[in-house]
Amino acid sequence: MRKIDFATIIALVTCLLLCPLAQESSAERAYFDITATDVRKIMVAVPNFSGSAGMPGTSVSQLLTKGFELHGFISVIDSSKFGGSKEADWKTLGADYVVMGQVSSDPAGMVIEGQILDVASNKLLAGRRYKGSASQMEDMTLRLCDGLIEDFTGEMGVARTSLAYISDATGRKEVYVADILGRHPRQVTKHQALCVSPRFTPDGNFLAYSTYHNGNQDLYITDLRQNASTNALSRRKGLNLAPAFAIDGKTMVLTLSKNGNPDLFRIDRQGEVLEELTSRSGINVSPSFSPDRQSMAFVSDRSGKPNVYVMNMSSRQVKRMTFKNSENSEPSWSPKGDEIAYTGLQGGSYQLFVMDRNGGGERQLTSGGGNYETPTWSPDGRLLAVARKSGGRSEICVVSKNGKDVRVLFAMKGNQSYPQWSNRLP
């Protein structure tokens, strides 16, 4: 059996103004189905945003480009091919769409706005406009990105999200949080000891994690809105591991081995045990709730090898979901509620799989290239972040749910592992 951790598994801006720039009803819109396996990437050009003197037009267009590329279904044309100019032969360059934007001054600070030009029809389509202070430039740009992604697909983008992860950049495996583009990394812990399995509360304000800094695998939680204190959630002898939070964040399910066997327990934010969910039926780890919290996926080796099971939270009945591969672990329930991602041991390496919530429709998203571990979904259910370990190196990759696109999410010093994708920022 794989070692026990096989399954382990800021507040920004006040009110910004958003108003449409184009008159186009949703009934007339045709959105892209970016989850189809045969879809080609949309070719988009992002010229430098125009603006008055002192306005950061180039910085806005560069950050918008990074946000677009994150989502995977857009290929941004290299701006050097048209000198960043808004005047170019877009059809010859192969552009399907062009984002025409500008940054202007305002008594409040600045206004950032952008519209989509449909190259085929030469018509301006949807547009977005954001107003705020100069210090909010990055946030407004990422809001613009997510808004334009919604104009393409019908659902808001995920550029305004964060990723928690473990990094050994300091020589010890500590907890970090960065925005999803890898910018502004923040070291959350300084235990100088092994930390694993960070987990956001649903509101994104708190982060739980397990650490060995006192010689036992204890569970802590820290308030990300400050840097002063971290509180213990559970320091029982043995495992205190990887919680899955209830919708309100006030209770959670985690693995405790206080009675000898690693079992799943429900506890509150004061660490009090409310209920034991499994009892000595093998090793039970990696809880992951469905979005409505009516079901919970987890891993157990009660059948002899680790496999994914689902518990009905009303009846407490348990159903085995995986039967292929020699081991299956680390389930992650899609925020859409329709699919469960997990890792499966195949041919000596762990690969990424997705199945329907009922266990059917299994498909393999990765093959070769090392071991893929600890998958976590983007809030829109279109992407997965996963740790890829190969040749002594561990890096965080992003994988599209159709399996066509596997790429390094961001490059940083040291090794990164245990990714955990946040919900969208408020």
C-alpha positions in Angstrom: 0.0 0.0 0.0 1.2 3.5 -0.7 2.5 5.4 2.4 -0.1 7.0 4.6 0.1 10.4 2.9 -0.9 8.9 -0.4 -4.3 10.6 0.0 -3.4 13.6 2.2 -4.3 14.7 1.2 -6.9 39.7 0.6 -9.5 40.5 1.2 -9.4 42.6 -2.0 -11.1 45.7 -3.2 -14.3 47.3 -2.1 -17.0 48.0 -4.6 -15.9 48.2 -8.3 -18.2 49.5 -11.0 -19.1 47.1 -13.8 -21.3 48.1 -16.7 -21.8 46.6 -20.2 -20.4 48.4 -23.2 -22.1 46.4 -25.9 -25.8 45.9 -26.6 -26.1 42.2 -27.1 -28.7 40.0 -25.5 -27.7 36.6 -24.0 -30.3 35.0 -26.2 -28.2 36.1 -29.2 -24.9 34.8 -27.8 -23.3 31.5 -28.9 -20.8 30.4 -26.3 -17.8 28.1 -26.8 -18.0 24.6 -25.5 -14.4 24.5 -24.3 -14.7 21.1 -22.6 -15.2 19.2 -25.9 -12.3 16.9 -26.8 -12.2 18.1 -30.4 -12.3 21.9 -29.7 -9.4 24.0 -31.1 -8.0 26.9 -29.1 -9.4 30.3 -29.9 -6.8 32.7 -31.3 -6.9 36.0 -29.5 -4.8 39.2 -29.9 -4.3 41.5 -27.0 -2.9 44.8 -28.2 -1.5 47.3 -25.7 -4.3 49.2 -24.0 -4.4 52.8 -25.0 -4.6 55.5 -22.4 -3.6 58.9 -21.2 -0.1 59.7 -20.1 0.9 57.8 -17.0 -1.7 55.1 -17.4 -0.3 51.5 -17.3 -1.8 50.3 -20.6 1.0 47.9 -21.4 1.0 46.3 -17.9 -2.7 45.8 -18.2 -2.5 44.0 -21.5 0.4 41.8 -20.3 -1.5 40.7 -17.2 -4.7 40.2 -19.2 -2.7 37.9 -21.5 -1.5 35.8 -18.6 -5.1 35.5 -17.3 -6.3 34.4 -20.7 -3.6 31.8 -21.1 -4.4 30.3 -17.7 -7.8 29.1 -18.9 -6.3 26.9 -21.6 -8.8 27.3 -24.4 -7.3 30.6 -25.6 -4.0 31.0 -27.5 -2.8 34.5 -27.3 -0.9 35.7 -30.4 2.6 37.0 -29.6 2.3 40.8 -29.5 5.7 41.1 -31.2 4.0 40.0 -34.4 2.0 43.2 -34.5 4.1 45.5 -32.3 1.4 45.7 -29.7 -0.6 48.0 -32.0 -4.3 48.1 -32.4 -3.9 48.5 -36.1 -3.0 45.2 -37.8 -4.2 42.7 -40.4 -5.8 40.4 -37.8 -7.1 37.9 -40.4 -3.5 37.4 -41.7 -2.3 36.9 -38.2 -4.9 34.2 -37.6 -6.8 36.0 -34.9 -10.4 35.0 -34.2 -10.9 37.9 -31.8 -9.1 41.0 -30.6 -9.4 42.7 -27.2 -9.6 46.4 -27.7 -8.9 48.2 -24.4 -8.0 51.4 -22.8 -7.0 52.7 -19.4 -8.1 56.3 -18.5 -7.8 58.5 -15.5 -10.7 59.1 -13.2 -11.3 61.1 -10.0 -11.3 57.8 -8.1 -8.0 56.7 -9.8 -8.5 54.9 -13.1 -10.9 53.2 -15.4 -10.0 50.0 -17.2 -12.3 48.8 -20.1 -12.1 46.3 -22.8 -14.2 45.1 -25.7 -14.1 42.0 -27.9 -13.7 42.5 -31.7 -15.0 39.7 -33.8 -12.5 39.6 -36.6 -14.7 37.6 -39.0 -17.6 40.2 -38.8 -15.4 43.2 -37.8 -18.0 44.0 -35.1 -17.4 44.9 -31.5 -19.1 42.4 -29.2 -19.2 42.3 -25.4 -17.4 44.8 -23.2 -16.6 45.4 -19.6 -15.7 48.5 -17.6 -14.1 48.7 -14.2 -13.4 51.7 -12.0 -11.2 51.9 -8.9 -8.0 53.3 -7.4 -4.6 52.9 -8.9 -3.7 50.3 -6.3 -6.5 48.2 -7.6 -5.1 48.0 -11.2 -4.2 44.3 -11.0 -7.5 43.3 -9.5 -9.5 45.3 -12.1 -7.5 43.7 -14.9 -8.2 40.2 -13.5 -11.9 41.1 -13.2 -11.8 42.2 -16.8 -10.2 38.8 -17.7 -12.8 36.8 -15.9 -15.6 38.9 -17.4 -14.4 38.5 -20.9 -14.0 34.7 -20.3 -17.7 34.8 -19.3 -18.4 36.5 -22.6 -16.7 33.7 -24.5 -18.1 30.8 -22.5 -21.1 31.9 -20.5 -19.3 31.4 -17.2 -17.0 33.7 -15.2 -13.3 32.9 -15.4 -11.0 31.9 -12.6 -8.2 34.5 -12.8 -9.2 35.9 -9.4 -8.5 32.8 -7.4 -5.6 31.6 -5.2 -3.6 28.4 -4.8 -2.3 27.0 -1.6 0.6 24.7 -1.9 3.7 23.2 -0.1 7.1 24.4 -1.1 10.6 23.5 0.1 12.1 26.8 -1.1 13.5 27.5 2.4 14.8 24.0 2.8 11.8 22.9 4.7 8.3 22.0 3.4 6.2 25.0 4.4 2.7 26.2 3.4 2.4 29.0 0.8 -0.4 30.9 -0.9 -0.1 32.7 -4.2 -2.6 34.0 -6.8 -3.4 31.4 -9.5 -0.9 33.1 -11.9 1.9 32.4 -9.4 2.3 36.1 -8.4 2.7 37.5 -4.9 3.6 34.2 -3.2 3.2 34.4 0.6 4.8 32.0 3.1 2.0 31.1 5.6 4.0 28.8 7.9 7.5 29.0 9.4 7.5 25.8 11.4 10.8 24.6 10.0 9.2 21.2 9.8 7.2 19.1 7.3 3.8 20.6 6.4 1.2 18.8 4.2 -2.3 19.0 2.8 -3.4 22.7 3.0 -7.2 23.1 2.8 -9.1 26.4 2.4 -12.4 27.0 4.2 -15.2 27.7 1.8 -15.0 31.5 2.3 -11.2 31.5 1.6 -10.4 33.3 4.8 -8.8 30.4 6.7 -6.4 27.7 5.7 -6.0 24.4 7.5 -2.9 22.2 7.2 -1.1 19.3 9.0 2.4 19.8 10.4 5.0 17.6 12.2 6.7 20.5 14.0 5.8 19.1 17.4 6.8 15.5 16.5 3.2 14.5 15.8 1.1 15.1 12.7 -1.1 17.8 14.1 -3.8 19.9 12.4 -3.7 23.7 12.5 -5.7 26.5 11.0 -4.6 30.0 10.2 -6.5 33.2 9.4 -5.2 34.4 6.1 -6.4 37.9 6.8 -3.6 38.4 9.3 -0.1 37.2 10.0 -0.1 37.0 13.7 -1.5 33.7 14.9 -2.2 30.0 14.0 -4.5 27.9 16.1 -4.5 24.2 16.7 -7.6 22.3 15.5 -6.6 18.8 16.6 -3.5 17.5 18.3 -4.5 14.0 19.1 -1.9 11.3 19.2 -1.4 9.9 15.7 -2.8 11.3 12.5 -4.8 14.6 12.3 -5.1 14.9 8.6 -6.6 16.8 5.6 -10.1 18.1 6.5 -13.0 18.5 4.2 -15.1 21.5 5.3 -18.8 21.8 5.6 -20.5 24.6 3.5 -20.4 27.0 6.4 -16.9 26.1 7.4 -17.9 25.4 11.0 -17.5 21.6 10.9 -15.2 19.3 9.0 -14.4 15.7 8.3 -10.8 14.5 8.8 -8.7 11.4 9.4 -7.8 10.7 13.1 -6.0 7.6 14.3 -6.6 8.3 18.0 -8.0 4.8 18.4 -5.2 3.1 16.5 -6.9 2.8 13.1 -7.0 5.8 10.7 -10.8 6.6 10.5 -12.9 9.5 9.4 -14.4 11.7 12.1 -16.5 14.9 12.0 -15.3 17.6 14.3 -16.2 21.3 14.9 -13.9 24.3 14.8 -13.1 23.9 18.4 -11.7 20.4 17.7 -14.5 18.5 19.4 -15.4 15.2 17.9 -19.1 15.2 16.8 -19.3 11.8 15.0 -17.2 8.9 13.9 -18.0 8.1 10.3 -15.9 4.9 9.7 -14.8 2.3 12.2 -11.8 0.1 11.8 -12.7 -0.8 8.2 -9.2 -0.4 6.8 -7.4 2.9 6.5 -9.8 5.7 5.7 -8.4 9.0 4.4 -8.9 11.9 1.8 -12.5 13.0 2.4 -13.9 15.2 -0.4 -17.5 16.5 -0.3 -19.9 16.9 -3.2 -20.9 20.6 -3.6 -24.2 20.0 -1.8 -22.4 18.1 1.0 -24.9 15.2 0.5 -22.2 12.8 -0.5 -18.5 12.4 0.4 -15.8 10.6 -1.5 -12.9 9.1 0.4 -10.2 6.5 0.1 -10.2 3.2 1.9 -8.1 0.0 1.6 -10.9 -2.1 3.2 -10.9 -4.2 0.0 -7.1 -4.9 0.3 -5.9 -2.0 -1.9 -6.7 1.7 -1.8 -9.9 2.6 -3.7 -12.3 5.4 -3.9 -15.6 5.1 -2.1 -18.6 7.4 -1.7 -20.6 7.8 1.5 -24.2 9.0 1.5 -24.2 11.6 4.3 -27.8 10.9 5.2 -27.9 7.1 5.3 -24.1 6.6 5.9 -24.2 3.9 3.3 -20.9 3.4 1.4 -20.4 2.4 -2.2 -17.1 1.4 -3.9 -16.5 3.6 -7.0 -13.2 2.4 -8.5 -12.3 -1.1 -9.7 -9.6 -0.5 -12.3 -5.9 0.2 -11.6 -4.0 -1.5 -8.8 -4.6 1.5 -6.5 -6.9 4.5 -6.7 -6.7 7.4 -4.3 -6.9 11.2 -3.7 -10.5 11.9 -4.9 -11.5 15.5 -5.6 -15.2 16.2 -6.2 -15.9 18.7 -9.0 -17.5 22.0 -8.0 -20.1 21.2 -10.6 -21.0 18.1 -8.7 -21.0 15.8 -11.7 -17.5 14.3 -11.7 -14.8 13.1 -9.3 -11.1 13.3 -10.1 -8.7 10.9 -8.6 -5.2 9.3 -9.1 -4.7 5.7 -10.2 -1.6 3.5 -10.1 -1.1 2.3 -13.7 2.1 0.7 -15.0 4.1 1.8 -12.0 3.1 5.5 -11.9 0.2 7.5 -10.7 -1.9 9.1 -13.4 -4.9 11.5 -13.3 -8.4 10.1 -13.9 -11.9 11.5 -13.9 -15.2 9.6 -13.5 -18.8 10.5 -13.3 -20.2 11.0 -9.8 -21.8 7.5 -10.1 -18.6 5.8 -11.0 -19.1 5.5 -14.8 -17.5 7.3 -17.7 -14.0 6.8 -16.4 -11.3 8.6 -18.5 -7.6 9.0 -18.1 -6.3 12.6 -18.4 -2.5 12.0 -18.1 0.0 9.4 -19.2 3.7 9.0 -18.5 5.9 11.9 -17.5 6.1 11.0 -13.8 3.5 10.7 -11.0 0.5 13.0 -10.8 -0.8 13.5 -7.3 -3.3 15.5 -5.2 -5.7 16.9 -7.9 -7.8 20.0 -7.1 -10.5 21.5 -9.3 -10.8 25.1 -10.4 -14.0 26.8 -9.3 -15.5 26.5 -12.8 -14.9 22.8 -13.0 -12.9 23.1 -16.2 -9.3 22.7 -15.0 -7.4 20.7 -12.5 -4.2 21.6 -10.7 -2.0 18.6 -9.8 1.5 18.0 -8.5 3.7 16.2 -11.0 6.7 14.4 -9.6 9.5 13.2 -11.9 13.2 12.7 -11.5 13.3 14.1 -8.0 11.5 17.3 -9.1 7.9 18.2 -8.1 6.0 21.0 -9.8 2.4 22.1 -10.0 0.7 21.6 -13.4 -2.7 22.5 -14.7 -4.7 20.0 -16.7 -7.9 20.7 -18.8 -10.8 18.3 -18.0 -10.7 17.1 -21.5 -7.1 15.9 -21.0 -5.8 17.8 -24.1 -3.7 20.3 -22.2 -1.1 19.6 -19.5 1.2 22.5 -18.6 3.3 23.8 -15.7 1.1 26.3 -13.8 3.9 28.4 -12.5 7.7 28.1 -12.0 9.1 28.8 -8.6 12.2 28.1 -6.6 12.3 24.7 -5.0 9.7 21.9 -5.3 6.0 22.5 -5.0 3.3 19.9 -4.1 -0.1 19.5 -2.5 -2.0 22.2 -4.5 -5.3 23.4 -3.3 -7.4 25.7 -5.5 -9.5 28.4 -3.7 -13.0 29.4 -4.5 -13.4 32.7 -6.4 -12.4 35.8 -4.4 -15.3 37.9 -3.2 
